[in-house]
């Protein structure tokens, strides 16, 4: 695995590894149309766990009409400005069984999602919420409290 980027004067950093360009801001340029590195970390958490969850639900033959993931976080005030928490919101529309969605989320966050597990082991509190058809099924569940069946 390898990524690369270069500095664009007055703008920030652009990836140049042959894939779609990722635009990252440089703190001295502060371009608002670019992602901050910590935002990219939150995107990585959300996309990693979403890949797991949707793959697991597909294997469970669960259908949905739409899916959205929102990840919020907050950095500490003191340096180094580490993430205090990451809150992942899994938002589904359609006939998704809440128990199956919960099981998929738990498997992802405790066993498969390398990014969320990495930040959690690094001291970031990871929380999740599950919303199906506008109804909150689980709200702000701390990943530390999740026990998989084989751990129980």
N, C-alpha and C positions, 0 to 999 in steps of 0.2 A: 504494500500500500504506500502510495507517495502522492503528495500534492505539492503544488508550487504556485507562487504568486509574485507579482512585481508591483512596485510603487508607481502610481500615477500622480505626478506632481499636482498639488492643490486638491486632489480628490480622495485618495486613499489607496487601497490595495485591490488588485484584480487578480483572480486566479488565472493561471495560464497553463493548465495541465491537459489541455485538449478536450475538456468537457465544457458544458455551459459555464459561462463566466459567473463567478461568485464575487460580489463587490463588498468589500469590508472597509469600514471607515478607519482612518488614521486619527488618533485623538487630537492632533494639532490642526487637522483640517475640519473635523466634525461635520461631515456631509450627512444630512439626515436621511438621504435616500440610500444609504449603505447600511449594512448590518454591522453591529458591534460584535466583537469576538464572543462575548458571553451570550448574545442572542443566537449566534451560530451554534453554540453549545446547547442551548435550549431547543433549537431546531433539530439538532442531532438526536437529542433525547426523544423528542416527539416522533421523529421519523423512524427511529430504530424500534421503539415500542409499537408504533402503529403497524409497521411491517409484520412484526410478530403477531399482534392481535388479529389483524385482518387475515393473515395466513391460517392461524388456528381456527378462526371462525369459519373460514371457507372449508376447512377439513371437517368441521362440525356441521356443515351444510346449512349454515346460518346466512340468510339473505338480509340485505339492508338497501335502502334506496339512496342514502347518502351517509357520508362519514366526514367528520371534521375533528381535528385535534388542536387544542389550544394549550400552550405551555407558558406558565408565568413563573417568574422567579424574582428574588430580591437579593441584592448584594449587601454585604456588610459595609458599614461606614468606614471602618479602619482598614489600613493597608496590611496585608494584601486584601483587596476587596473581593473575598471569596463569596460564592453563592451561599446564602443561608438556607434556601429551600428551592425546590422545583415542584410546581403543582401542575400535573398533567390532567387535562379534561378530555375524555373520550366522549364524543357526541355523535349519536346514531339516530337516524330516522329509518323507520321500517320495522318489519316483524322480527326483531332481534330478541332472543330469549335472554333475560337479564342474568340468569345463573350461568349460562354459557359465556356471555360476555365477561362476566366477573372472573370466571375460571381462566379465560384467555388472557385477561389483564394480569391476573396473579402469576400465571406461568411466565408471561413476558417479563414482568418487573422483578421476579425472584429467581428466574432460571435462564432466560434467553437474551434479554436486551443488555448487551455488553456496555452500552453507553450509560444507561440508568444505573446499572450495578456499579460501574466505575465511579460515577459521581457520588453515589450513596456511600461506597467504601471510602471515598475521599472526604466524608463528613457532611455532605449535603443532605438535608432532610428531603425525602421524596414523598410526595402525596399524590393521590389521584382521586378524581371524581368521575362517575359514569352517569351520563344523561342519555335517556332513550325516549324519543318522541316528545321532547320538551320536559320530561319528568326526571328529576334527580333520583337515581337509584342508589348510588353511593356518593357520599359527600366528604371530601378531604380525608380519605383513608390514608393513614401513615403506612408506607410500605414495610416498615419494620414490624408491624403487627400482623402481616400476612404470613400464614403458615400453609405451605403446600401439603397435600394429602400425604406424601411420603415423609414429610417432616413431623406430622402430627403424632 
